[in-house]
Structure formats: structure tokens, C-alpha cells
Amino acid sequence: MKVLITGAFGNIGLSTIEEVIKQGDYVRCFDLKNKKNERIFKKLKKIYKNRIEVYWGDITRIDDVRKALEEQDVVIHLAFIIPKLSSTGLESEEVPNIAYKINVIGTKNLVSIMEALIKPKKIIFTSSVHVYGLTQHLKPPRRSDDPLNPHEHYSKHKLECENIIKSSNLTWSIYRLAASLPINLKLDRGMFDVPLNNRMEYVHTKDVGYAIAKGIRSDKIWRKVLLIGGGERCQYYYKDIVKKVLEGIGIGMLPEEAFSDKPFATDWMDTKESEEILHYQRRTIEDYVKDVKRNLGYKIFFIRLFSPTIRYLLLKKSPYYKRKYIPLKVLLEGYRL
């Protein structure tokens, strides 16, 4: 089977490429041509040889999309500008007009061209738990038929794209993803925008890739909205995730006052149906921490050595940590070699 992946070189895309090829399919990557993406593809080409190819293009350009779709059997639509930790360097809430063009207009282009072609007629679109909006006051978990109340540009774009795809003549499946952190860890000010007591379900990026790959060959996912999360053992409060990650790499947990107290659009989800169909829930946050440490390699030693300095720099990024001077005991908390 020939599979087109839009936004192929992002966090979920890289995991999806690996799993799709592993199950015997061929991948065509569709993404913007830049030095970073070219480096990524060069490495992938060495590993997967003739099982992977790339079509450089812009999803907002109809001719680029049409050429990318030629001779493909199914589309995995991942190309999207997200609010935080974006591999593009753009964040949806800071550049909403640009994000709308890529997210919504790009999806309209893709769907309209697919509708006019004989094939591909199947599309898997990755949406987000964010489409439910602020739900911390509601009893969890979230379910696929719960009311949707997106409150930021990103989630509004996701919901608009869901509706575009559902109203098309295509055979579709929509995956609403839980929080899936990139293994190439990026600690920026966005990490402080989630309250520590916010419910958050984690799902490993490799498990998402596996769920997408399995979905391609499944007869049971189509015309369904599936919630993709790590399951009950991956249902945490945000403080649990932050603590496990920061302590795991040697920085140590940061003080509560560094984090926002405003509810954030994440929650626990009912993933029973998706797990019964796809059997993808294989990893937890502990596996993620191991992967991050492996990816950091020798840098872990220097992170631990300079953790007071790193803690200082991180706290300076927090818009909620109001202290003019950061106490030494806060900087040294958990410090050890």
C-alpha cells in the first residue's frame, strides 16, 4: 500500500513513518523543503531506502497537493500549526492567520482534490483532545460524543477540519489525540501554561504512530472518531508528568508558583474502543523519560552538573513566577551528581 503523510517530519509524523514502513507499506512524505527537513529525510532514506520518498511542497498550493497525491492509496493528514512545541517554529496562537491558512485552507485543498480523484479516497486526520475545550469542572473521562467547545485558534481549526472531512465524500477516520510530547524535548515558557492539578492523559508518540499504521489496514476505523490516548495507566495530573520528566533528566521539580492556575484544555479520555480495534497502548511516561534520556546521551551529565543554572533559566521563562530574586534553596532543590 502507498501512503502519503502530510507534515511527515513533525513529532507524530516521524513515528508514523517508522510504523507504516515496518508493517510493509510504502511512504511518500509531503512537507516543506528546508534544511532541517532535508536532513531528516536524508537520514530516513539511508534507513528505509526505496520504501520512502519525498515530495517537497506547500499544502496551501493546490498544484503541490495534487502532485503529491498521485498514485497514493491512503492519506495520513498531520500537517498542522500547533500552539506549543511546534517543529515549524510557528505557534498557532501567535500567528492565527498564518495558522488558519495552513491548517484549514490546507485541509480544504487536500480534501477537495481527493474528492475529484479516483484515488486516494481514504484519509486519517489527527485531531486533538483540545476540541472539548475546558473540561476540568466535568467528570472524566471525555468521550467521542461529548459536546465540543474549542476555545483557542488551534482547537477551532481542528474542529473546522473535522467537519470538512466528515462532510466530504471520502472514507475518513478522525483520531483525537491526547498529549504526545516530542522525544526531542523542548523546555520553553509554554510548559508553565498548564496548572499542575490539570488532568492530562499522555500517549507516547510511537504508540500514536502504531495506531495510525494499524488503522490503515483496519476495516473498523472508518467513519469513526476515535480517542487515542495511553489508557488509564497514562492518566495523570500535569504535576506528575512534569515531575517525572524533570527529575528523570536531572533538573528536578520546579515550584508550584511557576505554573499557571488557569484551567487548560486537556483531560482524561475513554479510549476503550480505539484500544480494542488497534491494540496500540504499549508505553507509559516512564518509557518516554527513558527515550528522552537516550536521545540526550552524554548531555544528561552536563544537565545534572549545571541543574541549578538550568532551573534558574527555566524559572526566568515563567510569566507566573513573580519573584525578583530566586532563592538559592529553590535552585539547589534536588541537585546531586
ZIWO-V362089 format. One record per residue. RES is the residue in one letter. PHI is phi in whole degrees, -180 to 180 (* if undefined). OMEGA is omega in radians with two decimals (* if undefined). Layout:
RES:PHI:OMEGA / RES:PHI:OMEGA
This chain:
M:*:3.13 / K:-103:-2.99 / V:-122:3.04 / L:-93:3.09 / I:-117:3.05 / T:-84:-3.08 / G:62:-2.94 / A:-67:-3.00 / F:-103:3.01 / G:-89:-3.08 / N:-56:-3.12 / I:-72:-3.12 / G:-58:-3.11 / L:-64:3.08 / S:-67:-3.13 / T:-68:3.09 / I:-54:-3.10 / E:-59:-3.06 / E:-74:3.13 / V:-65:3.13 / I:-68:-3.13 / K:-60:-3.13 / Q:-89:2.98 / G:103:-3.14 / D:-95:3.11 / Y:-104:-3.07 / V:-118:2.91 / R:-111:3.13 / C:-88:3.08 / F:-124:-3.09 / D:-161:3.11 / L:-72:3.11 / K:-87:3.02 / N:-149:-3.04 / K:-62:-3.13 / K:-63:-3.12 / N:-66:3.09 / E:-64:3.11 / R:-64:3.14 / I:-61:-3.10 / F:-65:3.13 / K:-59:3.11 / K:-67:-3.13 / L:-66:-3.13 / K:-63:3.11 / K:-65:-3.11 / I:-80:-2.96 / Y:-103:3.04 / K:52:-3.03 / N:-79:3.14 / R:-88:3.14 / I:-139:3.05 / E:-143:-3.12 / V:-132:2.93 / Y:-123:3.14 / W:-77:3.14 / G:-174:-3.09 / D:-119:-3.07 / I:-66:3.09 / T:-85:3.12 / R:-104:-3.03 / I:-61:-3.13 / D:-63:3.11 / D:-63:-3.12 / V:-66:-3.12 / R:-60:-3.14 / K:-67:3.14 / A:-64:-3.09 / L:-79:-3.06 / E:-58:3.03 / E:66:3.10 / Q:-97:-3.10 / D:-101:-3.09 / V:-152:-3.12 / V:-118:2.96 / I:-106:-3.02 / H:-99:-3.11 / L:-114:-3.03 / A:-60:-3.08 / F:-166:2.99 / I:-88:-3.05 / I:-107:-3.04 / P:-72:-3.04 / K:-141:3.07 / L:56:-3.10 / S:-78:3.12 / S:-72:-3.14 / T:-80:-3.04 / G:88:3.07 / L:-102:3.10 / E:-124:-2.98 / S:-57:-3.07 / E:-80:3.13 / E:-93:3.14 / V:-130:-3.02 / P:-62:-3.13 / N:-69:3.08 / I:-65:-3.14 / A:-61:-3.13 / Y:-62:-3.13 / K:-62:-3.12 / I:-74:-3.02 / N:-71:-3.01 / V:-90:3.13 / I:-63:3.09 / G:-60:3.11 / T:-67:3.08 / K:-59:3.11 / N:-58:-3.10 / L:-60:-3.08 / V:-66:-3.09 / S:-64:3.12 / I:-70:3.11 / M:-62:3.14 / E:-62:-3.09 / A:-85:-3.11 / L:-96:3.04 / I:-70:3.02 / K:-154:0.06 / P:-79:3.12 / K:-115:-3.14 / K:-111:-3.14 / I:-141:2.96 / I:-108:-3.13 / F:-114:3.11 / T:-93:3.04 / S:-99:-2.98 / S:-150:3.00 / V:-60:-3.14 / H:-60:-3.08 / V:-67:3.10 / Y:-79:-3.14 / G:77:-3.08 / L:-85:-2.99 / T:-127:-3.08 / Q:-64:3.12 / H:-84:-3.13 / L:-99:3.10 / K:-74:3.11 / P:-80:0.10 / P:-95:3.03 / R:-77:3.13 / R:-123:-3.03 / S:-63:-3.12 / D:-99:3.07 / D:-66:3.06 / P:-60:-3.13 / L:-108:-3.08 / N:-146:-3.10 / P:-62:-3.05 / H:-124:3.08 / E:-122:-3.09 / H:-56:-3.08 / Y:-56:-3.08 / S:-71:3.06 / K:-65:3.07 / H:-63:3.14 / K:-59:-3.11 / L:-67:3.11 / E:-62:3.12 / C:-68:3.05 / E:-55:-3.09 / N:-68:3.07 / I:-60:-3.10 / I:-70:-3.13 / K:-64:-3.09 / S:-87:-3.14 / S:-84:3.06 / N:-94:-3.12 / L:-84:2.95 / T:-89:-2.94 / W:-126:2.91 / S:-143:-3.13 / I:-116:3.09 / Y:-103:3.02 / R:-92:-2.99 / L:-91:2.92 / A:-76:-3.14 / A:-67:3.13 / S:-129:-3.03 / L:-80:3.08 / P:-70:3.12 / I:-66:3.02 / N:-78:-2.94 / L:-60:3.10 / K:-128:-3.14 / L:-99:3.12 / D:-132:-3.03 / R:-63:3.14 / G:-63:-3.13 / M:-66:-3.10 / F:-90:-3.05 / D:-83:-3.14 / V:-108:3.09 / P:-64:-3.08 / L:-65:-3.14 / N:-96:3.12 / N:-76:3.04 / R:-66:3.13 / M:-149:3.03 / E:-96:-3.14 / Y:-104:2.96 / V:-140:-3.10 / H:-68:-3.12 / T:-56:3.13 / K:-71:3.07 / D:-71:3.06 / V:-65:3.10 / G:-58:3.12 / Y:-66:3.13 / A:-62:3.12 / I:-68:-3.13 / A:-61:3.12 / K:-65:-3.13 / G:-63:-3.13 / I:-55:-3.05 / R:-100:-3.12 / S:-93:3.03 / D:-94:-2.94 / K:-104:-3.05 / I:-92:-2.90 / W:-75:-3.06 / R:60:3.08 / K:-129:2.94 / V:-99:-3.10 / L:-112:3.08 / L:-91:-3.06 / I:-113:3.11 / G:-142:-3.07 / G:-79:-3.11 / G:91:-3.02 / E:-58:-3.12 / R:-73:3.10 / C:-111:3.08 / Q:-96:-3.03 / Y:-120:2.76 / Y:-96:-3.04 / Y:-56:3.14 / K:-61:3.12 / D:-67:-3.14 / I:-67:-3.13 / V:-59:-3.11 / K:-63:-3.13 / K:-62:-3.11 / V:-73:-3.07 / L:-67:3.09 / E:-71:-3.13 / G:-64:-3.12 / I:-98:3.01 / G:96:3.12 / I:-88:-3.11 / G:92:-3.11 / M:-64:3.13 / L:-98:-3.09 / P:-64:-3.06 / E:-59:-3.08 / E:-70:3.08 / A:-81:-3.03 / F:-110:3.12 / S:-63:3.02 / D:-113:3.13 / K:-92:-3.11 / P:-53:-3.08 / F:-123:-2.99 / A:-81:2.94 / T:-133:-3.13 / D:-167:3.01 / W:-82:-3.03 / M:-132:3.06 / D:-90:-3.06 / T:-108:-3.08 / K:-57:-3.09 / E:-64:-3.11 / S:-64:3.13 / E:-69:3.12 / E:-64:-3.13 / I:-81:-2.90 / L:-110:3.12 / H:50:-3.01 / Y:-109:-3.01 / Q:-80:-3.01 / R:-115:-2.99 / R:-130:3.12 / T:-128:3.12 / I:-65:3.09 / E:-64:3.08 / D:-66:3.11 / Y:-62:-3.14 / V:-61:3.10 / K:-61:-3.14 / D:-66:3.12 / V:-63:-3.14 / K:-64:3.11 / R:-64:3.14 / N:-68:3.13 / L:-73:3.10 / G:60:-3.08 / Y:-65:-3.13 / K:-63:3.12 / I:-56:-3.13 / F:-59:-3.09 / F:-73:3.06 / I:-62:3.14 / R:-68:-3.13 / L:-63:-3.07 / F:-108:-3.07 / S:-58:3.08 / P:-59:3.12 / T:-68:3.14 / I:-65:3.09 / R:-61:3.12 / Y:-61:-3.11 / L:-66:3.10 / L:-65:-3.13 / L:-65:3.09 / K:-67:3.13 / K:-78:-3.07 / S:-72:3.08 / P:-78:-3.07 / Y:-105:-3.12 / Y:-90:-2.90 / K:-89:-3.05 / R:-66:3.10 / K:-72:3.11 / Y:-119:-3.14 / I:-93:-3.09 / P:-56:-3.13 / L:-59:-3.10 / K:-65:3.08 / V:-70:-3.13 / L:-70:-3.08 / L:-94:-3.08 / E:-60:-3.14 / G:78:-3.08 / Y:-73:3.06 / R:-166:3.08 / L:-100:*
